[in-house]
Amino acid sequence: MQKFKKLLTSIGMLVVIPAAVYAIFCIVRPDAFLTSGAVYSVFLQSCAACVLAWGISFSLTAGITDFSVAAERILGTVLGVILSRSMGIAGLVIGCLAVAIVCGVIKAILNSMIKMSSMVISIAYVYILGAVGSIVQGTNSMILTSDMCVLGKSPAIWIITAVCGLIMFLLNHYSVFGANCRALGGSNKIAREAGVSKGKTEGKAIIFASIFAAISGIMATSYGAGTVAQTGLASMSIIFPAIIGVNIGLLLTKWVDITFGTIAGVVTMNILGTGLTAMGVPAQLKDTFTGAFLLILMCLSSFLSMKRAEKVRRQASELAAQAAGAAN
């Protein structure tokens, strides 16, 4: 019975945030959201973003904030579309993965050499990768023919998402790598004393994020039937929903695994973006709403963390008092 109640609590916490946001837009725009295919469409559009969010989750857990994975993804899709013209779907996959592996390895090496904030360095990477993509193709849209969009359609997109989710779950629960990322995120000093290599763990997290970003790029390009190079910081609009999704997943980790919590976060952000678009909200205001939503969630997360910490301190004090009373 206790396990059943725990399962119901986990399911309830998993759906409460996206369901609440969806309910609001059902009230505001029932014609757009109260349709048979609306929920299916939201989940389908969230697949690529989920894979990207899973990819950066280990980096964020380890304390690395890397905005450049979105720029990597775009550069990879640019090369992939170019190769697809002569190699078909294989060219798209090879181009995306090749860029991911090269960029991931280079960033991992530089991360171990440059002792600077990962956030600052990643912004430099964004500018560089965006410029390279623009040089390769310019800023014109690159289109995939319909026969090459298989990986962005059902059932392939669901299979890819499920496999990536399984990999994420296994690494998070049953690998030394996942444990080391959590250790680094908790305390670098304690992690080092426990024998965790900061450089190696962060390097693996960076490469993992790059590979998953490439997979999400393949899915997104196939789903949208094309890509376009983005210069400057324009590519960061792709990474923010994924970061917020991971943060929502971390917020829910008391009740559900981060793998599933991240799905809830990404779906929530997709509902928010779709709903604001359906309401005709300008792009600038959409970013404002998204930022405000993130701020509210972070405040809520901080509040809940403080409450949990206070509860633990109170329980420790009570146990200490009981132990002292028993000794007397």
C-alpha positions as CSV (number, residue, x, y, z in Angstrom):
1,M,0.0,0.0,0.0
2,Q,2.9,2.3,0.9
3,K,4.6,1.7,-2.4
4,F,1.3,2.4,-4.3
5,K,0.8,5.7,-2.5
6,K,4.4,6.6,-3.3
7,L,3.8,5.8,-7.0
8,L,0.7,7.9,-7.1
9,T,2.6,10.8,-5.4
10,S,5.4,10.5,-8.0
11,I,2.9,10.5,-10.9
12,G,1.0,13.4,-9.4
13,M,4.2,15.5,-9.0
14,L,5.3,14.6,-12.5
15,V,2.2,15.9,-14.2
16,V,1.2,18.8,-11.9
17,I,3.3,21.5,-13.5
18,P,2.7,20.8,-17.2
19,A,-1.0,20.0,-16.5
20,A,-1.4,23.3,-14.6
21,V,0.2,25.3,-17.5
22,Y,-1.9,23.4,-20.1
23,A,-5.1,24.0,-18.1
24,I,-4.4,27.7,-18.1
25,F,-4.1,27.8,-21.9
26,C,-7.1,25.5,-22.3
27,I,-9.1,28.2,-20.6
28,V,-7.5,31.1,-22.5
29,R,-7.4,29.4,-26.0
30,P,-9.7,26.4,-25.9
31,D,-9.8,26.3,-29.7
32,A,-6.1,25.6,-29.9
33,F,-5.6,23.3,-26.9
34,L,-8.9,21.5,-26.4
35,T,-8.4,19.4,-29.5
36,S,-7.7,15.7,-30.0
37,G,-4.3,16.1,-31.5
38,A,-3.0,19.0,-29.3
39,V,-1.4,16.9,-26.5
40,Y,0.1,14.5,-29.1
41,S,1.6,17.5,-31.0
42,V,3.1,18.9,-27.8
43,F,4.8,15.7,-26.9
44,L,6.0,15.2,-30.5
45,Q,7.5,18.7,-30.6
46,S,9.2,18.1,-27.2
47,C,11.2,15.0,-28.2
48,A,14.3,16.8,-29.6
49,A,14.3,19.2,-26.7
50,C,14.1,16.3,-24.2
51,V,17.2,14.7,-25.7
52,L,19.0,18.0,-25.6
53,A,18.0,18.5,-21.9
54,W,19.1,15.0,-21.0
55,G,22.4,15.7,-22.6
56,I,23.2,18.9,-20.6
57,S,21.7,17.5,-17.3
58,F,25.0,15.8,-16.3
59,S,27.0,19.0,-17.0
60,L,24.5,21.1,-15.0
61,T,24.6,18.6,-12.2
62,A,28.4,18.8,-12.1
63,G,28.3,22.6,-12.0
64,I,29.0,23.3,-15.7
65,T,26.9,25.8,-17.6
66,D,27.5,25.4,-21.3
67,F,25.4,27.6,-23.7
68,S,27.4,26.4,-26.7
69,V,25.8,23.0,-27.2
70,A,23.0,24.7,-29.2
71,A,25.5,26.4,-31.5
72,E,27.2,23.0,-31.9
73,R,23.9,21.5,-32.8
74,I,23.2,24.1,-35.4
75,L,26.7,23.8,-37.0
76,G,26.3,20.0,-37.0
77,T,23.0,20.2,-38.8
78,V,24.4,22.6,-41.4
79,L,27.2,20.2,-42.2
80,G,24.7,17.3,-42.0
81,V,22.3,18.8,-44.5
82,I,25.2,19.5,-46.9
83,L,26.4,15.9,-46.6
84,S,22.8,14.6,-47.0
85,R,22.7,16.0,-50.5
86,S,25.2,13.3,-51.6
87,M,24.9,10.7,-48.8
88,G,21.2,10.8,-47.9
89,I,20.2,10.3,-44.3
90,A,23.6,8.8,-43.4
91,G,25.2,12.2,-44.3
92,L,22.9,14.0,-41.9
93,V,23.8,11.7,-39.1
94,I,27.5,11.7,-39.9
95,G,27.7,15.4,-40.2
96,C,25.9,16.1,-36.9
97,L,27.8,13.4,-34.9
98,A,31.2,14.4,-36.4
99,V,30.8,18.1,-35.4
100,A,29.6,17.0,-31.9
101,I,32.5,14.7,-31.3
102,V,35.2,17.1,-32.5
103,C,33.7,20.1,-30.6
104,G,33.1,18.0,-27.5
105,V,36.6,16.7,-27.3
106,I,38.1,20.2,-28.0
107,K,35.9,21.8,-25.3
108,A,36.8,19.0,-22.8
109,I,40.5,19.6,-23.4
110,L,40.2,23.3,-23.1
111,N,38.1,23.0,-20.0
112,S,40.9,21.1,-18.2
113,M,43.4,23.8,-19.3
114,I,41.5,27.1,-18.8
115,K,40.6,27.9,-15.2
116,M,37.7,30.2,-15.9
117,S,33.9,30.2,-15.4
118,S,32.4,27.6,-17.8
119,M,29.6,30.1,-18.6
120,V,32.0,32.8,-19.8
121,I,33.9,30.3,-22.0
122,S,30.8,28.9,-23.5
123,I,29.6,32.3,-24.7
124,A,32.9,32.6,-26.6
125,Y,32.3,29.2,-28.1
126,V,28.8,30.4,-29.2
127,Y,30.2,33.3,-31.1
128,I,32.9,31.1,-32.7
129,L,30.6,28.2,-33.7
130,G,28.0,30.6,-35.0
131,A,30.5,32.4,-37.2
132,V,31.8,29.1,-38.6
133,G,28.3,28.0,-39.5
134,S,27.6,31.3,-41.2
135,I,30.9,31.0,-43.2
136,V,30.1,27.5,-44.3
137,Q,26.5,28.2,-45.5
138,G,25.6,31.9,-44.9
139,T,22.2,32.6,-43.2
140,N,20.0,31.1,-45.9
141,S,17.6,28.3,-44.8
142,M,18.7,24.8,-45.7
143,I,15.9,22.4,-46.6
144,L,15.7,18.6,-46.4
145,T,13.6,16.7,-48.9
146,S,10.7,14.8,-47.4
147,D,12.2,11.4,-47.9
148,M,15.1,12.4,-45.6
149,C,12.9,13.5,-42.7
150,V,12.2,9.9,-41.5
151,L,14.1,10.4,-38.2
152,G,11.8,13.3,-37.3
153,K,8.6,11.4,-37.8
154,S,6.7,8.7,-35.9
155,P,7.7,6.0,-35.0
156,A,11.5,6.8,-35.5
157,I,11.4,9.9,-33.3
158,W,9.7,8.1,-30.4
159,I,12.2,5.2,-30.6
160,I,15.2,7.5,-30.6
161,T,13.8,9.5,-27.7
162,A,13.1,6.3,-25.7
163,V,16.6,4.9,-26.3
164,C,18.2,8.2,-25.2
165,G,16.0,8.3,-22.1
166,L,17.0,4.7,-21.2
167,I,20.7,5.7,-21.6
168,M,20.1,8.7,-19.4
169,F,18.3,6.7,-16.8
170,L,21.0,3.9,-16.7
171,L,23.9,6.4,-16.5
172,N,22.2,8.4,-13.8
173,H,21.4,5.4,-11.6
174,Y,23.9,2.7,-12.3
175,S,27.2,4.3,-13.5
176,V,30.2,5.8,-11.7
177,F,30.0,8.7,-14.1
178,G,26.5,9.7,-12.9
179,A,27.6,9.4,-9.3
180,N,30.7,11.5,-9.9
181,C,28.7,14.3,-11.5
182,R,26.4,14.4,-8.5
183,A,29.4,14.4,-6.2
184,L,31.0,17.3,-8.0
185,G,27.7,19.2,-7.9
186,G,27.4,18.6,-4.2
187,S,31.0,19.6,-3.2
188,N,34.2,19.8,-5.2
189,K,36.3,19.4,-2.0
190,I,34.5,16.3,-0.8
191,A,34.4,14.8,-4.3
192,R,38.2,15.2,-4.6
193,E,38.8,13.7,-1.2
194,A,36.6,10.7,-2.4
195,G,38.9,10.3,-5.4
196,V,36.7,11.8,-8.0
197,S,38.7,13.4,-10.9
198,K,37.1,16.8,-11.6
199,G,38.8,17.2,-15.0
200,K,37.8,13.7,-16.3
201,T,34.3,13.8,-15.0
202,E,33.6,17.3,-16.5
203,G,35.2,16.3,-19.8
204,K,32.9,13.2,-20.0
205,A,29.9,15.4,-19.2
206,I,30.9,17.9,-21.9
207,I,31.3,15.2,-24.6
208,F,28.1,13.5,-23.5
209,A,26.2,16.8,-23.9
210,S,27.7,17.3,-27.3
211,I,26.6,13.9,-28.6
212,F,23.1,14.2,-27.2
213,A,22.9,17.7,-28.7
214,A,23.8,16.2,-32.1
215,I,21.1,13.5,-31.8
216,S,18.6,16.2,-30.9
217,G,19.8,18.2,-33.9
218,I,19.1,15.3,-36.2
219,M,15.6,14.9,-34.8
220,A,14.9,18.6,-34.9
221,T,16.2,19.1,-38.4
222,S,14.2,16.0,-39.6
223,Y,11.1,17.2,-37.9
224,G,11.3,20.8,-39.2
225,A,12.7,19.7,-42.6
226,G,15.7,22.0,-42.5
227,T,18.0,24.3,-40.6
228,V,19.7,27.7,-40.8
229,A,23.0,29.0,-39.4
230,Q,22.6,31.5,-36.5
231,T,25.3,34.0,-35.6
232,G,26.0,35.8,-32.4
233,L,23.9,34.7,-29.4
234,A,20.8,33.8,-31.4
235,S,21.4,30.0,-30.9
236,M,21.0,30.5,-27.1
237,S,17.2,30.6,-27.5
238,I,17.4,26.9,-28.2
239,I,19.3,26.0,-25.0
240,F,17.3,28.1,-22.5
241,P,14.1,25.9,-22.6
242,A,16.4,22.8,-22.1
243,I,18.1,24.4,-19.1
244,I,14.8,25.3,-17.6
245,G,13.5,21.8,-18.3
246,V,16.5,20.3,-16.4
247,N,15.9,22.7,-13.5
248,I,12.3,21.6,-13.3
249,G,13.6,18.0,-13.3
250,L,15.9,18.9,-10.4
251,L,13.1,20.5,-8.6
252,L,11.1,17.3,-8.8
253,T,13.9,14.9,-7.9
254,K,12.5,14.4,-4.4
255,W,9.5,12.7,-6.0
256,V,10.6,11.5,-9.4
257,D,13.8,10.6,-11.2
258,I,15.4,13.5,-13.1
259,T,15.0,11.6,-16.3
260,F,11.2,11.8,-16.1
261,G,11.2,15.2,-14.3
262,T,13.1,16.7,-17.2
263,I,10.4,15.4,-19.6
264,A,7.9,17.3,-17.4
265,G,10.0,20.4,-17.6
266,V,10.6,20.3,-21.3
267,V,6.9,19.6,-22.0
268,T,6.0,22.5,-19.7
269,M,8.2,24.9,-21.6
270,N,6.9,23.7,-25.0
271,I,3.3,24.2,-23.8
272,L,4.3,27.7,-22.6
273,G,5.9,28.6,-25.9
274,T,3.1,27.2,-28.0
275,G,0.4,28.9,-25.8
276,L,2.1,32.3,-26.0
277,T,2.4,31.9,-29.8
278,A,-1.3,30.9,-30.0
279,M,-2.2,34.1,-28.1
280,G,-0.2,36.2,-30.5
281,V,2.4,37.4,-28.0
282,P,5.4,39.0,-29.7
283,A,8.7,37.2,-29.5
284,Q,10.3,39.8,-27.2
285,L,7.5,39.3,-24.7
286,K,7.7,35.6,-25.0
287,D,11.2,35.7,-23.7
288,T,10.1,37.9,-20.9
289,F,7.4,35.4,-19.9
290,T,9.8,32.6,-20.1
291,G,12.4,34.4,-17.9
292,A,9.7,35.3,-15.4
293,F,8.5,31.6,-15.3
294,L,12.1,30.5,-14.7
295,L,12.5,33.1,-11.9
296,I,9.4,31.9,-10.2
297,L,10.5,28.3,-10.4
298,M,13.9,29.1,-9.0
299,C,12.4,31.0,-6.1
300,L,10.1,28.1,-5.4
301,S,13.0,25.6,-5.7
302,S,15.1,27.7,-3.2
303,F,12.2,28.0,-0.8
304,L,11.6,24.2,-0.9
305,S,15.3,23.5,-0.4
306,M,15.3,25.8,2.6
307,K,12.3,24.1,4.0
308,R,13.8,20.7,3.5
309,A,17.1,21.8,5.1
310,E,15.2,23.2,8.1
311,K,13.3,20.0,8.5
312,V,16.6,18.0,8.5
313,R,18.1,20.3,11.1
314,R,15.0,20.0,13.2
315,Q,15.0,16.2,13.1
316,A,18.8,16.2,13.9
317,S,18.2,18.4,16.9
318,E,15.4,16.2,18.1
319,L,17.5,13.0,17.7
320,A,20.4,14.7,19.5
321,A,18.1,15.7,22.4
322,Q,16.7,12.2,22.6
323,A,20.2,10.7,22.7
324,A,21.2,13.2,25.4
325,G,18.1,12.3,27.4
326,A,18.7,8.6,27.1
327,A,22.3,9.0,28.2
328,N,21.2,10.9,31.3
